[in-house]
Amino acid sequence: MTSTMTTISLHKETKEMLRKLGAKGQTYDEVIKELIERASIKELDERWNRILKDEMFIPLDDL
């Protein structure tokens, strides 16, 4: 699989924040992917919790 790279502009402060979040040897690309995955998991978790709170469930045994 061929990977295409692109360049994005960041403020120096943002780049420094990314550097601090990453582990030794981890690329900025890897750090950003990890942050995106965490955000996706958090979004799904919040959605699931909202469904559990607001929706009415019928036990399978009652169907």
N, C-alpha and C positions, 0 to 999 in steps of 0.2 A: 504494500500500500504506500503510495506516495503522499507525503505530508507537505502541505503548502504552509509557508510561514508568512506572517504579516507583522508589521510594526505598529505599536500603539504608543501614544504620547502620555506620559504620566508626570505629575508634579514630582519633584525630588522627594518631598515628604511622603508621597504615596509609595514611591519605589522603596523608600527606607522602611515603611510599614510592612510591605510585602517581604522584604529581606528578613525582617525580624520574625515574621510569621513562619517562614520556611525553615526547614531543617538543613543542617549542613549538607551541602552537595545537591540540594534540591533546586531545580530551575524555577524561574518566575512562572513559566508555563505550568509546571506541576503545582505550584502554590495556588495559582488562580483556579486550576481545575479542582483542586481539593476544596477551595472556598465555595465554588459553584455547587459541588456535590453536597457539602454541608448545608448550604442554603436550600437546596432541593429537598433534602431529608427533613429539614426544619419546617419547610412549607407543607410537606406531606403530613408531618406529625401534627401541625396546627390544624390542618384540614380534618384529619382523622378525629382529633379531640373535639372539634366543633361539631362533627357529625355525631359523635357519641353523646355530646351534651344536648344537641338540638333535635335529633331524630328519634323516632320511636322504633324500637326493634321488636320483632316477634321471634320468640325462641323457635328453633327448627322443629322441636318436638310438638309445637302447637300448629304446625302447618299441615 
